Amino acid sequence: MKKKQLAKLKQQFRPSYETARQQLFAAIESKTAANHDLPTTVYINPKNQDELLIELLKDTTKEQKIAVPLDENFKIVVKRIQRQEAGLLDRFSDNLVDEIAAYWVPAAAQPADDTDTTQEKHVSEAKTTEPVMDASSTASQGLDPQQSASAGLTFADFSEKIAAFPKFSVEKTNGEATVVEATPKEQRILATISEDAPGQFEILPALERKYKIKLDVIPLIEAYAATALDQR
């Protein structure tokens, strides 16, 4: 079968955006119940199409509903799920379920009081839009970008994390660390990070064009750039 015919066939069997989103909602419902004994229903807010509601179906002393903004980052992840990116549905739903459980679990086992449980609480955008790592990314190695930024990254750790991506590596020359990609013709520069001043880095167009992995690599670059020079 020709490559174009195969690509067209795969496209025909790719789920729609709405189907991919419903798969994510179903995964959240299944995992909150199975992993944390939190029966939930997940749906779009009928009064605000840019908001996801996660409703707890048991007594709680906290709000009965959590509202999650469906911002551009969320939509990008759903599109990646739609493209059937390996393991992404599980990883992203796991992240959301952990955040949901962190809010409800301490109170879910306590008797409900007279608190109005119809109020809605917004989950922090920073939590709900955390970039989802690919299998070779820092998430699979137990380190997410937010943790990296707070804990700092040594040059050795940074190099190891970047090397987890095929053909990627880090070089240190002339007062800067350079993230490069090995290509058949040359070493393509993807980003540079100053080794003389913290917080200074540049993301080059070659990395920006790699939409499938830039959300995984850029947070690592930002975390390393934010690390104090004497801690690298």
Buried (B, 14 or more C-beta within 10 A) or exposed (E): EEEEEEEEEEEEEEBEEEEBBBBBBEBBBEBBBEEBEBEBBBEBBEEEEEBBBBBBEEBBBBBBBBBBBBEEBBEBBBEBBBBEBEEBBEBBBBBBBBBBBEBBBEBBEEEBEEEEBEEBEEBEEEBBBBBBBBEBBBBEEEBBBBEBBEEBBEBEBBBBBBEBBEEBBBEEEEEBBBBBBEEEEEEBBBBBBBBEEBEEBBBBEBBEEBEEBBBBBBBBBBBBBBBEEEEB
